[in-house]
Each structure stands twice: as structure tokens, then as C-alpha cells.
Amino acid sequence: MSKSIEASLNEDYTHPVRDVLWGHIYMTEELARLTESIPFMRLNRILQLGPVYLVYPGATHTRASHSIGVYHLGRRLIQNLAQRGASSWLTGGGIKSFLAACLLHDLGHFPYTHSLKELSLSSHEKLTGAIILNEPLKSLVHSSGADPAFTAAIVDKEIPSTDEELLFYRRLLSGALDPDKLDYLNRDARYCGVPYGAQDVDFILSRLNPDKKRGVDIDSRLIPNVESVLFSKYLMYRTVYWHRNVRAVTAMVKKALIYGLESGKLSGEDMYNLDDYSLFSLLEQKIGGSLVDSIKNGQIYITAMEISAAGQEKSSENIKKASINLIKIDVDAIKNVKNRAQFEEKLAKELRDTGESGLSEIRGEDIIIDIPEPVSFETGLYVTDEQCNFNESSSAFRTEMVNALIKSLYTIRIYINQKFKETLKTFFQSYSILNKENWRI
């Protein structure tokens, strides 16, 4: 290993940061200054899991603590890969740029990220790249020994590059066993108090082999660890990230934002550079109404109906199965988030027109149709001793199984304002709000 690479990885890392998950994390003084910048400080005001704290009260960790954790694992990863042969194509400046990219990768992230994911906004990676290329980050990144343009391009894949070292770092930062995933699975599980996300990070990092073209390869001894990551991600989605009440709050925020954008009360530019506090302030000042009040006060809409990807109908504990239909809804049409409001209005009208006591005041804003956004389970690894890709290896997690796991997560839900809870409890004993045959994903 050359002296410049050795210095980039090991010298002057004297600034300690105490982390709940990883203990002492060491940075150079220049890297530490990045965490004191205004753009990074915003991440201290964005909860990593948004509304999850309403279900798991301990989930109050921030994107700032996660970003520092990703930096820590990124440094450990590159140290191990350099010792296992990657030093032949790495440079000292490239390593510093990779570490800066790990630390800053979430600078452009939105608050309540899933609420804004389906809106027509720039990606958080693109926003991050732009922030790195502007002051004050540009000078601070340069002072850390990194190249701002190189760092931005590692995060933002839309920036074209043919540089092999840069492409190598991109694959490290985003892959099946990347430092981002290894931190958030462990960190989210710790703060939510669930056992699903814990990974054997020490063993994983010690067994990864560098490949200039693919990023990292594994041997068959790491297959169980990859399986653990995949299944942990599945369980975290099933029990935490896509918990029905978490999705309810997320859908409430999304509905309010879409209304604001469609009505002209909000512009796309209003969505950028927000934190959790300024997002709620924006909702109150420019939109208001009962939906925003419910969000502010944690009055989560109740689950009225669930339809799984297999078309299986479930009733909540508040609503009983019924025999006739009020409305048929084309799921393909409402996969476009902008179309859902008109179907919600139509459903509200159908409910009003039944003449049922207590439903005369129900409006479109009291009903939310929620369809999960696409999710992926990365398996793009090469198993060297079996000479095949992971999805063709001796793992049980072949493509068909991964697809089955993803499908099992997808559930369409209809949420309704809590103030109609008692009326709907009796109403749905004799009426069904949908025909399940028209609700297949």
C-alpha cells in the first residue's frame, strides 16, 4: 500500500464523535468541519424515519447521525478493501472524496422522504451533488483533501463519468452490502427496539473482496450474511417502514402536499431545503384545514380496508366484511398519485349519497387511498467460488423468492378520518366500499 493511500486512511483521524451504535468514530478535523456546516446541520432537524416515532416512540434518530455512521462504515470498508488489493487502483484524493461522499450523501434529502417520493421533484442525490458543488461545502470539501466535483459525482449518478476509480466508489456507496444499508438497518432496528435489522458488520467487512469493475465480490461464506440483509430489509419494511399507521401518516402528508401543488398554494421550489419543522410550518401556513390539523396533532386516519397484492381482502378491527359494492376503482389509474384525489372525492360522494346518518359531511380530504411506491432488494453480487451471480448461487434467495417477498409487502389501503370511525363501524356491516376483483396490483 502506498504512503499516500496509507495516510489518506489512517493519519490525522483524531477528532472523536461518540455514536450510540458504533461507539467512537474518528474523523480528521477537516471532515469534522463538514458536520458543522449549515447544510449538514439541517440533517439534525430531519428524523431518519419521519413519522415512525408515532408507532415506535424511540425512533427519533436523525439523518445526521445516520450520515456519520455511513462515513464510519465507509472508512472501515475502504480500509479493508485497500488491504485486500484495491490499493492498486485507488488514490489518496479519491479515498478522501469517497469518505466525504459517505458523510454528505444525504445532504439533499427531504423530510418525511416517502411523502415526497412520488412528487415531480429533483432526486435527493442530484440535490446533494449541487449542494457539494456550491459554497460553503465546496471549499470545506476541498479543505478535507477531497475533490468537490469528484465527491458530487460519486453521489449523483446523473453526472456522467468514465473515471474507473469514481465508478468503483459509486458501486461501494450503492449496492447490496453498502455502508448506507448496513448502517440504517442496524440503526433503525436499535432505535425502534426491534430485533430484525442487526447485521454482523465485522464479518461482512472482513470478507468482502474488491473488484475494479463490480465494486465488491463475495464468496459462499458470506451468502448467509447477504440473506440476512435481504430478509432484515423485508422485515423492517413489513413491521416498521410500511407499518399501516406509518403509511397512514405518510399518505396524509403526501395528500396535503399534492393538494398544495395542484391548487397552486405551493410550488416545487417550496419543497427544497426543508426540515421536519419547516415542512409542518409550510403545511400550516399555506394549506391548513382539518387534514393538516390531524397531521399536526397525530390524529392518524384509521385503516378502513386492505387489499393485498394477491387480491385478498382484509377488514380492520373496526370494519366488518360486507356484501355489496358502492364503487369500482381502476388501480392502474390511481397508481399515478395525481389521479387519486378524484377517486377519493368520488368515493366520498358515494358514501354521502347512501344517506347513512353521520356520513353526510364526509369529504374527499377525509379519505385516502394508499398504494406503496416501488421498492427493490439489491442482489447484484458475484460469488467467486461458485462463479455465478448471487441470484443464481446456492442461496435460497433466488430471483423468484425475492420477487415473492416484494409482492407480499404490497398492500393497498383505504384510510378514513377518525371522526367517522363510529359511523363507519356500523355502516360497513352492510356495505363494502370496493369490489376486490378490481383491486389487484
N, C-alpha and C positions, 0 to 999 in steps of 0.2 A: 504494500500500500504506500503510495507516495506521501511525502511530507505535507503537501497542500491538502490532500484529502484527509489525512490524519488530523491535521489542525482544524479543518472545517467541521469535523465530527466531535472532537474532544477538547479543544483548547478554549479557554475563556468562558466556559459554561459554569459561571459562578453565581448567577442570580437565582435564588431558590423561590419556587412557588409551591405552596402546600396544597395538595389536592386530596379530596375525600377518597377518590378511587385509587389513584396511583401513588399516593404519598408525595415525597419530594420530587418535583420536576425542576430541572435546571435549564436556564436559558443564558445566553450572553446578555450583557447589559443592553446591547443594541436591539436584540429581539424583544426584550422586556419593554423597551420604549414603544414598540408597536402596540402592546396591550394597553398602553396609557393614552393612545391617540383617541380623538373624538369618534372616528368611525368604529373603532373596536369597542369603545365604552358603550356604544349603543347596544351591543350584544349582551351587556349586563342587564339590559332592560327588556330582553326578549326571552321568555321562557322556552326552553328547548322543546317541550311537549305541549305548548299552548294550553288548551282547556283541560288537559288531562288531570290537573290538580283538583278539579271538581269531583273526580271519581277516585283518584289516588292522591290524597292531600299532600303527600311527601314530594310529589313531582314538581318541585319549584326550582330545579336547577336551570341554568341559563345556557344560551348558546356560547357565551364567553367561556364558561368552564369546560364545555364540550370542545371548543376550539383549542384550548390549551392542552386538553387530553389528546386530541388528534395530533398536535405538534409532538407531544411526548412519544406517542407510539410511532409516529413517522420517523423520529430521530432513531429510536431503537431499531426500527425496520431497516433503515438505510445503513446503520452501523453493521448489522448482521449481514446484509447483502454485500456490502463492501468487503467484508472479511471472507465471503464465500465466492469472490470472483468478480463482482460488479465494478470494483475499483479500476478495472482495465478500461472502462468507457465512461467513468464519472470524472467530473472536475470539481474543484473546491467551490467555485462560484455557482455551479449547478446545484450542488448539495445545499448551499445556503439558500438558494432560490426555492428548492423543494421544501425546506423547513419553513420558510416564510409562507409558502403556499399552503402548507398544512395549517399553520397558525391563523391565516387570514381567509381560509376557503369559504367561510360563511358570512363575510362582511356584507354581502348584498342580500342576505336572507330577509324574508318578510316575517312579520309577526303572524301567529296563527297560520302558519305556512299553507296548510291544506285548505284553508278558507279561500286563499288567493290562487291556488294551483291551477284552476280551470279558467281563470280570467286571462284576457289577452294582454299579458304584461311581459316585460323582458325577463329572462331567466335570472335566478339569483347568481348563477355563475357568470353571466355576462355583466351583471351589475357589479359583482366583486372585481372582475377584471378592470372595469372602468374606474372603480374607487382606488385600486392599487396604482393605476397609471396617472392619478391626479394627486395634488398636494392635499394634506400633508404626508400621505402614505408614500408617495413616490420617493421623496427624499429620505424618509425613515427606512424604507426597504433598501435603498441604495446604501445607507449607512450601516446596515446589518451585514453587508457583504454580498447581498443578493442583487440580481438584475431585475428591476421592476417589470420590464417588458417580458422577460423570461418567466418571472413569477406569475404574472397575469395570464400568460398563455398556458401555464400548467393547469390553472383553474378553469379558464374559459376555453373550451374545446372548439368554439366557433372561430377563434383566432387561428388562421392557417399556419402550419409549421411543418417542416420536413426534418427538423433537427432531431436526430435519433435519441440523444440524451433527454431532450424535453419530452418526447413521446414516451420514453421509458418512465419518466416521473408521472406523466398523466395516468399511465396504467397502474402505477403504485397507488395513486391517490383515489382511484375509482376502479374497484374490481371486487372479486368475490371475497377476498381477505384483506380489504384495505383498512388503513388505520381509522378512517371515519366510522366504518361499520363496527369495528372491534371496540371502539370507544362507546358509541351510542348504545349498542346492545347491552354492554356491561353497565354503563352509567344509568340508562333509563330503568333497567331492572332494579338496580340498587335503590334509586330514589322512589320508585313505585312500590318497593317492598315485595317484588315477585321474583321467583327463582329461575325464570326462563332464560334470561339473557346472558348469564355468566359463561364466559369462554376461557379456555386455557391459553391465554395470550402468550405466556412464556414459551410454551411448547410450540405454538404456531409460528412465532417469530424465529425460533431457533431452527425450524425445519424447512423454511421457505428457501428455494433456490432461485437465484437471479437468471433471467433470460432477457437478452437485449431487445428482442422483438416482442415477446409476450408479457414482459414485466416480471412475473414470478411463476415458477412451476412448483409442483408438489410431488412427493412420492406417495405410495399407497398407505404409508403410516399416518399421513395427515387426512386421509379420507374421512375417518370418524369426526375429526375436528371441523371439516367443511360441512359435513352432515349436521353437526351441532349448530353451526352458524345458521344454516338454512332453516332448520326446524325451530331454532330460537326466534328467528325473524318471523316465522309463521305464527308462533305462539304469541309473540309480542303484538303482532297485528290483530290476532284474534281476541286477545284479552285486554290489551291496552290501547294501541293506536287506533283501532277500529271498534272499540267498545261502543255499544249502541248509544250511550249517553255522551261519549266524546264526539261521536259523529253527529249527534243532535246539535250540540253547541256549535260545532264547526259548520254545519249546514245553516244554522241560524245566522252566523256571521256572514257566510257566503251569500245568503239570500238578501241580507241588508245591503251588502256591497254591490251586488248585481243591480238591485233596485236603484241605488245611488248613481251608478254608472249609466243605466238605461234612462233614468229620469233627467240626467244632466246635473244632478246635485253634486256629483263627484266627477273628477276627471282621472285618467290614467296616471297623470303626474302626481296626484294626491296620494297614490299608493306607495310611492317610493320613499325610502329613508324613515319609515315609521318604526316605532317600537310598540310594545303592548299598550303602554299608556296613551300614546298619541293616536293609536288606532281607535281606542274607545272614545277618546275625545272627539275625533273626527266623526264617528258614528253619531254621537250625541248632538254635536253642533250642526251637522249638515243633513242628517236623516231623521233622527228622533223617532217617536212613535212607540207603540206598545212592543214591537219586536225588539227594538234596541233596549227598551226598559227591561225586558225579560232577560236579555243577554247580560246587561249590567248587574242585575240582581240575582243571577244564577238560577232563574226560573226555567229550567230545561224543559223543552217540549217533550211530551210523552210519546212513546212508541205505540202507534195505532195498528200498524200492520207490518209484517216482514215477509218477504218472498226471497228464497234462496236462489242461487244460480240454477239449481235443478228444478225450480218451479214449485218448491214445497212451501205451502202457506203456514205461517205461524201467527197465533194471536198473542198479544201481550197479556199479562195477568189482569189487565183492566178491560180487555175486549174479548168477547167470545165469538167463535166461528158462526158464520151466517149462511144464508141460502140463496139470496138474490143479489143482483148487482145493480149498482147505481151508474157506473161509468166504466168505459173501456179505455185504456190508455196505451198508446204505442210507445213501448220502451225505447225503441230505436230513435224515435223522435226526441225523447227527453234525455237521451244521453248527451245531447247538446245542452249545456247548463242554461243557456239563454232562453231555451224553449220551456223550461219547467214552470216558470211563473204563470203562463197562460193555462197550463193544465191544473195548477194549484187553484187558480181562480175558477176554472170550470168545476172542479171537484167541490169547492166551497159553495158554488151556486147550486149544484145538485143536492148538497146537504141542506141548504136553506129551503129549497123547493119541496123537500119532503114534508114540510110543515111540522116537523118534530119540535116540540117545545124545548126551548133552550138553544136551538141551532139557528134561530132567525138572525143572529148577529155575527155568525161565523163568516170570516173573510179570507181572501187568498193569503194574507200575511199570517193567518193562524194555522196554515197547513204548509208542510214542507215535504217534498218528495226527494229522497236522498239516494243517489246512485254512486257507489265508490268509483274513484278515479283509478286508472291502470296502476298496477304495482308489478315489480319484477323481482325475481330471485336469481341473482347472478351466479352462474356455474361455469364461467369461462376460464377454466384452469386446465392445464395439461399435466397428466400423471405420467411422470417419466419412466418409472419401472414397468408400467402397464402399456406404455407407448400409445396412449389414446387420450381423448378429451374426457373431462370428468363425467359428463353425462353418458359416456359410453363405457365407463370403468366398472369396477366391481362394487361401486356404491349402489345402495338401494334407491338413491335419489336420481333416478333416470328422468329423462325429459317428461315422460307421461306422469310420473309421480309428482314432479314439481308443478306441472300444469293442474293436476288434481288438487294440490294444496291451494294454489291460487284460486281455482274455481270455488273451493269450499269457503273462501273468505268473502266472496261477493254476495252481498245481501242488499236488496232494495228495501228501503223502509219509508213508511209514511209517518211523519211526526205531526202532532197536533198540540196547539196551545193548551197549557194546563187548566185554563179556566173552563174548558169544555169537557174536562175529564169525567165528571159525574154524569153529565148528559150522554156522552158517548158510551159510557159503560153500559147503560141500559139500551141505548139506541142500537148498538151493534149486536145485541142479542137477536135482532130480527132482520138486520140489513148488513150486507157486505159492501164495502166501498170499491171493490175491484173484482175483476174476473181474473183469477190467477193464470189462466191459459194465455192471457195477453201480457204476462209479466215474466217472460223468460229472457235471460241475458244472452 
